[in-house]
Structures are given as structure tokens and as C-alpha cells.
């Protein structure tokens, strides 16, 4: 027979509005006391947040204004070059690169400056100007700079450097004609230094181009045939 035992535990006392109000007051007092004790920390934290946000907004505005100013200035410099008023342009382009060297307009300035230096007979200065851009041939202006630099290397007798640049262009240039022209130039250099087998390999790659060669195809086929004839 089951013996009934009277429960000895008491039911939890229900919260009354007065109890809830007391707990809220206690929590509020604790928070107030903590804020008073740490007022300096809170103020410093708020200042850091405000200064950080203000600095970020200022920097974004500054960068935007800098890019706009650079674009306007390079356009004026280019107009001076186009109309033949080149006196002082080289110095102005050098100053431009010092001030706006990390803006998109700096690429145009580097190419313009390099071309002026070439006209002045300063091939080494032109090569030094182009080298930072030529490292990134994935961009159209970067590929243009690399093409100019490779041509300068040829003029300076640095055939290995020129061939290396042409091959990098052939692999990484985004525009088809830049890639094809670079491959043809690398093949030409290989043939000139006696590496006919290497030249033949590059001409074959060129003729296998999926987008065709247009009117240049017959010329490439002729050069390939000349190279192949030397290997028989």
C-alpha cells in the first residue's frame, strides 16, 4: 500500500510588482555607480569612437578630392604635350608623380614622362619610370608600360630582360592583341639570338590562337616557315 507523504517544500513566492521594482532600482543604482567610477574610461572610449569616425570620413573625402584633382591636372599636362608646348612639362610631370603617385592618373603620367625622356635620349630614366607600372601587366596601361619597357630594353641591349617581359605579357595581358604582339616579339628575339627551336615553339603557339590573327596570320606563317627551314 502506497503511503502518502505531505510535501515539505514550499511553492516559490511569486514576484510582486514591488519586488520587480526593487530589482530594477537596484540594477539601475549599480549601473550608475559603475558609470561614476569609470567615467574617465567611458569618456575616453566615446572620444576614440568619434575621432575614428571623423578621421575615416575625412580620409575618404580627401582621397576623392585628390583623385579628382589629379585627373584634372594630368588632362592639362597632356593637352600641353599634344599641342607641342612641352617646355617644363617633364618637370611638371615629375612633380605630379610626387604628389599624385598613388592615384589612378599616375599611370598616364608615368607613360607620358617616359615618352618625353625617350625623346630626350634618356632611355635609362624612361625605363626606371615605367618599371613600377610594368609589374602589373593585367591592367591595360600596365601592359602598355611593359611593352614600352621591353622595347627600351631591346634598344639598351638587354635582350633577356626584353624577352622575359614579352613572355609575361603573352601570359597575363588582358587584351588579345597585346598578348599576340608580345608573343611574336619574343619569338623574334629568340630567332635573333639563334634559338630557332624556341622561336618555332612560340610561333606555333601564336598560330594556335583561338581568336585568329587576322591579316597578320600570313606574316606569322611566313616567319614560322623561315625559322623551320633553318632546323632542317
Secondary structure, DSSP 4 states (H G I P E B T S, - for coil): -PPP----SPPPPPPPHHHHHHHHHHHHHHHHHHHHHTHHHHHHHHHHHHHHHHHHHHHHHHHHHHHHHHHHHHHHHHHHHHTT--TTHHHHHHHHHHHHTTSTHHHHHHHHHHHHHHHTT-HHHHHHHHHHHHT-TTSHHHHHHHHHHHHHHHHTT-HHHHHHHHHHHHHH-SSHHHHHHHHHHHHHHHHHTT-HHHHHHHHHHHHT-TT--GGGHHHHHHHHHHHHHHT-
